[in-house]
Amino acid sequence: MADDLNGGGGTRRRDRAVRVAFAPGTAPRTTPDAEAADDGPAAAVRIDGAGRARVDGTDRTAILTRLGRPRARLVLSEDDAAIESHQVLVTGLPDPGRTALGVRRVEVVVDGWRFELDVDSEARARLRERATSARADAAKGGPSELRAIIPGRVVSVDVAEGDMVEPGGRLLVLEAMKMQNELKAPRAGTVVRVAAGAGQTVELGDLLVVIE
C-alpha cells in the first residue's frame, strides 16, 4: 500500500486507480459516545507515481514513507507545502474469500486510531458492478449478461441454451485460487447463450451466460 502512494521509493510506477472503503462495521464514530457511523460509499482514489492522489476528484499530495514494516509516516501537502504528518501502521489482513475477488483487507492505525479498509482495483470494481447488475437488467425486462468477476477456470457448466432457470439456480462453477465459486441465476428466465465451457480459462469480465 505504501508503494501505491509513494511510487515505490524512487521507482516511478504507472498511475493507479483504486477504490477504498471502510470494512463493514469499522467506520469511525463522529464522537466518542456516538453510534457507529454508516460505512458509506467507497472513495475513488487515483494515484500517480509521484505520490499525487486524487480522492473523489480532490487533489492532494500524499507521501507514505516506510520506516520498517509495519511502521510508516504519512505526509499530506498542498501546493508543495506539508500541512499534516501522521504516524501510521499498515498491516495486511489475510482473507482468502476477499483475495479471490481481488479485494485486499488492510488494517491501518493512524496516530493511534485503528481502521480496517477494503482496497479494490477501480477497473475490477467496475467489472464486478457490471457482472452483478443482472437484477437491474431484469427489472427493465432486458437480457441479463453474467460475466466473470474473477479470472479462473470453468470447472463445470450446469445449463445449456434453451434451459429454463429459477432464481438461485446454479449455472456453472468457476475455480479461482483453489476455491470453487458457483455462478447462480439472479432471476427466472431462459438461458439464451452459454459462452464458456468446462475446462475453459476465463479472464475478468468475460461473458459466461446470458439469461432473458
Secondary structure by P-SEA (a helix, b strand, c coil): cccccccccccccccccccccccccccccccccccccccccbbbbbbcccbbbbcccbbbbbbbbbccccbbbbbbbccccccbbbbbbbbbbbbaaaaaacbbbbbbbcccbbbbbbbbcaaaaaaaaaaaaaaaaaaaccbbbbbbccccccccccccccccccccccccccccccbbbbbbbccccccccccccccccccccccccccc
